[in-house]
Amino acid sequence: MAKPNTIRAFMLFEAATFIVAALIHSGIFIAGYEHSAARIAESVIAIVLLAGVVSVWVRPAVTRVAGLTAQGFALLGTLVGVFTIIVGVGPSTVPDVAYHICIIIVLAFGLVVTARQ
């Protein structure tokens, strides 16, 4: 059974990766990868994950629900991002595709760990 600290750690890591992705799409870390729609989506996902972290920290009794909700939202948003890549609307660089593949795996694993809570 996963502990609240484990689920918080998953969500913090996931949120951090979305924050980095948003900063990249802002052009802060790397020039040439700017994409405002991706930046906004990644920022919203990061905020939802951070809200989940705060919820679990303030009320450990809601760990499972908060973790499933926040990570489920993040996975759904990421799948929308994959769809935008497929239809040619979203950024489709190799790093973007690689990030989406990796974060889907991490989010799915986080959801499984949280569901077993």
C-alpha positions as CSV (number, residue, x, y, z in Angstrom):
1,M,0.0,0.0,0.0
2,A,1.4,3.4,-1.0
3,K,1.8,6.0,1.6
4,P,0.7,9.6,1.2
5,N,4.4,10.7,0.9
6,T,4.9,8.3,-2.0
7,I,1.9,9.7,-3.8
8,R,2.9,13.3,-3.0
9,A,6.4,12.6,-4.4
10,F,4.9,11.2,-7.7
11,M,2.7,14.3,-8.1
12,L,5.6,16.7,-7.2
13,F,7.8,15.0,-9.8
14,E,5.1,15.1,-12.4
15,A,4.3,18.7,-11.7
16,A,8.0,19.6,-11.9
17,T,8.3,18.0,-15.3
18,F,5.2,20.0,-16.6
19,I,6.7,23.2,-15.1
20,V,10.0,22.6,-17.0
21,A,8.0,21.8,-20.2
22,A,6.0,25.0,-19.8
23,L,9.2,27.0,-19.3
24,I,10.7,25.4,-22.4
25,H,7.6,26.3,-24.4
26,S,7.9,29.8,-23.0
27,G,11.4,30.1,-24.5
28,I,13.0,30.5,-21.1
29,F,15.3,27.5,-21.2
30,I,15.7,26.8,-24.9
31,A,15.0,29.2,-27.8
32,G,13.1,27.8,-30.7
33,Y,10.6,25.6,-28.8
34,E,8.1,28.4,-28.0
35,H,4.5,27.3,-28.2
36,S,1.9,29.3,-26.3
37,A,-0.9,26.7,-26.3
38,A,1.4,24.0,-25.1
39,R,2.8,26.3,-22.4
40,I,-0.7,27.1,-21.1
41,A,-1.8,23.4,-21.1
42,E,1.4,22.3,-19.3
43,S,1.0,25.2,-16.7
44,V,-2.6,24.2,-16.0
45,I,-1.7,20.5,-15.6
46,A,1.2,21.5,-13.2
47,I,-1.2,23.7,-11.2
48,V,-3.7,20.8,-10.8
49,L,-0.9,18.4,-9.8
50,L,0.4,20.9,-7.2
51,A,-3.2,21.4,-5.9
52,G,-3.3,17.6,-5.5
53,V,0.0,17.7,-3.5
54,V,-1.4,20.5,-1.2
55,S,-4.6,18.5,-0.7
56,V,-2.7,15.4,0.3
57,W,-0.4,17.4,2.6
58,V,-3.3,19.2,4.3
59,R,-5.7,16.3,4.5
60,P,-3.9,12.9,4.2
61,A,-7.3,11.2,4.4
62,V,-8.0,12.4,0.8
63,T,-4.7,11.0,-0.6
64,R,-6.3,8.4,-2.9
65,V,-9.0,10.7,-4.3
66,A,-6.7,13.7,-4.7
67,G,-4.0,11.6,-6.3
68,L,-6.3,9.8,-8.7
69,T,-8.1,13.1,-9.6
70,A,-4.9,15.2,-10.2
71,Q,-3.0,12.5,-12.0
72,G,-6.0,11.4,-14.0
73,F,-6.5,15.0,-15.1
74,A,-2.8,15.2,-16.0
75,L,-3.0,12.0,-18.1
76,L,-6.1,13.2,-19.9
77,G,-4.4,16.5,-20.7
78,T,-1.3,14.7,-21.9
79,L,-3.4,12.5,-24.2
80,V,-5.0,15.7,-25.6
81,G,-1.4,16.8,-26.2
82,V,-0.6,13.6,-28.1
83,F,-3.8,14.1,-30.2
84,T,-2.6,17.6,-31.1
85,I,0.8,16.2,-32.1
86,I,-1.0,13.5,-34.3
87,V,-3.2,16.0,-36.1
88,G,-0.4,18.5,-36.6
89,V,-1.6,21.3,-34.3
90,G,0.7,20.8,-31.3
91,P,4.5,21.0,-31.3
92,S,5.9,17.7,-32.8
93,T,9.6,17.9,-32.2
94,V,11.5,14.8,-31.1
95,P,11.8,16.1,-27.5
96,D,8.0,16.8,-27.4
97,V,7.1,13.3,-28.6
98,A,9.7,11.8,-26.2
99,Y,8.4,13.8,-23.3
100,H,4.8,12.8,-24.0
101,I,5.7,9.1,-24.1
102,C,7.7,9.3,-20.9
103,I,5.2,11.3,-18.9
104,I,2.4,9.0,-20.0
105,I,4.3,6.1,-18.5
106,V,5.1,8.0,-15.3
107,L,1.4,9.2,-14.9
108,A,0.1,5.7,-15.6
109,F,2.5,4.2,-13.0
110,G,1.5,6.9,-10.5
111,L,-2.2,6.2,-11.1
112,V,-1.6,2.5,-10.4
113,V,0.4,3.2,-7.3
114,T,-2.3,5.6,-6.1
115,A,-5.2,3.2,-6.9
116,R,-3.6,0.6,-4.7
117,Q,-3.6,3.1,-1.8
